[in-house]
Amino acid sequence: MKNLIDPLNIVQFKCMREPLTLEAAIKEANRCLLCHDAPCSAGCPAGTDPGKFIRQIKFYNYKGAARTIRRNNILGSVCAFICPVEKLCEKACSIKALEEPININGLQRFATEYGKQSGLEPLALSKKMNGKIAVIGCGPAGMGCASVLAKMDYDVTVFEKENHAGGVPKWNIPEFRLPEEAIAYDVENLLSQGVEIRYQSAVETEEAVSGLLTEGYEAVYISTGLSEAFKLELLKEYTNAMDYIAFLRKVKFDKNSIDIKNKNIAVIGGGSVAVDSAVSAKAAGAAKVYLISLEHLDELPADQEEIKLAQIMNIIFKAGTQITGIAADGKNISGLLGIETEWIEPGKFVPGNVRQIKGTEFSINVDMVIQAIGTKPGSEVMTFAKEIQTKGKGVIIVNDGFETNIPGVFAGGDVINGGATVVQAIGEGKKAAESIDAYLKNRRNNQ
Amino acid sequence: MKKQADLSINFCGVNFENPFCLSSSPVGYHAEMCARAFDAGWGGIVYKTLGLEKSFKVVMPSPRLNAYNVGDKRFVGLQNAEQITDRPIKDNIKDLEWLKKNYPNKVLISSIMGFSDEDWAELAKMSEDAGADLLELNFSCPQMAHKNAGHRVGQDFHAVAAFTEVVKKASKLPVIAKMTPNITDMVPVALAAKEGGADAISAINTLRAITEIDINTLTPLPNIHGNSSPTGFSGPSAKPIALRFVSELYNSKQLNLPISGIGGIETWIDALHFLLLGATNLQVTTGIMKYGYRIVEDMIEGLGDYMLERNIQSLDEIIGRAAKKIVDPSEFNTRYQAVSVVDDTKCIGCGQCYISCQDGANQAMKFDAATRKASVNEERCLGCMLCKHVCPVWDCITYKEVDTQVTKHAAIF
């Protein structure tokens, strides 16, 4: 773990740090005020309940803490590494009025690893007596939903098009932020509940969803995420322009298929995935890496810690700029032309709201361009559920109970919210499970 | 130039530049250590208790310490199975002589423990000849491996009186009798020592205690090759008990002897607590074992500033000042009751006061879920002030006094 990007003498990123020792965890848990209303717990979209697991650590109930996390959040170990705590639970921490917030993800990681190392008993096996449910897509939302349904003794089958579970954390989050073992442990926990995951089982044919419903599945949960990246019109026809989904996956699992050593790379975008792409490129040996974003440095949506790492790695920030043209050699981009921009209306971070600043033109030589400017649901959604109602870029419309317009078909995660955090997707999956349960109970009562 | 406070005391006719002394323990094991303590600023030392090897050969058990930890707070107390000195008497006497010669203005107190009348007399005489200024009689070591010594003597009024008398006959030095707290009432033992001729009382020695059990080996700690024993407990956790004993000694009109206070002193405020309850002289070990001799600098400076700020010319002005306010609970004035008050501007909304009042008091605390602020229902508040003690913010919760003859109060039915 530690040597991932060591050749570049880079500071250790979150997951590369040594976990909290028992001593440090006790110390940290003892700083916690054990608030009556635990605003940290209220601040967790997945309901992981840090207020409770920190209390359990304080009272030396480490296994209990591990159980709380796992029971409430099937991706508890993944979240311990990647959750933007400073925007969620730690933001709400009461002790901030007096001192630094409690290191909540540090304690979460301590507890999950303690549970793992102490051989915590497996989760209860679903009795599978409450009917069959199909979940499409085994990412955070799908796992969150499947886990709660299994706990409620449903017979859950997850259809996953890849040969591995985990979704975005598995394929698109670099290993220097999230170790593979964390994902593996969480998937193992889900399997221990008796959830069946069918790998390489893409649901994409017409009428597939209605097929599932007639095959005996009483409800279907769609959690297929956002699988298609937006691409700039300007770069469409060039072979060395790639989207971040493909890039991050290649750089994580198939490094040799892309040649970036000593090359100049431009990443377009300002979110976490853009910064992850830039840092991954640099770590893989790129010469110069540019990060081109409409947002200015203080407006980047990426986490502060990621930005800090990118700065230390000498990523060249072209923040508050726009690409205006390209220099090409046949189908190959060899350079980018850009210009500095400002917002016409302050605080409205959309491409239509920028004004170019004359006299700030620049050009850079690049060997590859990575686009991280957003994603949308895959086109298969419209195929496997033709009548499903969507909006905007194709996100599925659901009601408060995460139910689509098709009876018995529910959806959650990025495919409905258009792209949010992992912890948000887990929370939506959990809530959908409750809703599915209520729906089925209601249906049975009326039969 | 900074004005210097006068921290000197007179204790049993001996002048101390300040009241701070090492207590008899490993911190005063030999001359080189004591010399460093003097150099650091300690006013006196009570040398590690002498015994005669011809009567009892001391072998220290090992390991002999266990720290008492609470949560992340380590070393809030210390358990030890230490014995009296295991060094030969001739070496120790040489060390005492050297110390007196090299530090003539510092106070040298020889702590002794005999196993017979002859032992006590011999040790007293040897100490006096070596230049000791005072003698301290160890009637209180709670873990002596010898069955007729230590706290067993300290619980026997007759033995205490008799051994004190033997020492007084053998030496002209003033004698301090060191008391065990492992007894319900210390005053009768102190009176027995007085009857034997003691000039002062020192208290407390350590408390017999068991700090911890290894939950894997099921053996109490310290694990001395498979066994343990309730042995001497000291440090900040022992201080409240020490303060109680010191105040009782001081408030005994019949006793009326100067007191050397011992038990959990680490700071000048701890020291002041002992002085205010009647101690004239002060002794420290556990604080030194944890932090080193250097802590005396902060005691001297802190206590000195306290005196200067209040224009206190001499410690005599404050010794025992708080002891006068120690009364029997039957004498409490209950006409005046408290009601707690939460300072809205300081409340950080953690709700600890609410939880504690709900489950540990009279459900008088309210917690507003929307504003995350605590407030008091005065009609239910019993004035116990539990809320104040669990609040993480200093001075957020205070109390206001209610005269129950004027205003209704929940505690008066």
Interface residues (C-beta under 8 A of the other chain):
Chain A: I26 K27 A29 N30 L33 L34 C35 H36 D37 P39 K58 S94 I95 A97 L98
Chain B: G71 D72 K73 I348 G349 C350 G351 Q352 Y354 I355 F367 A369 R372 P392 V393
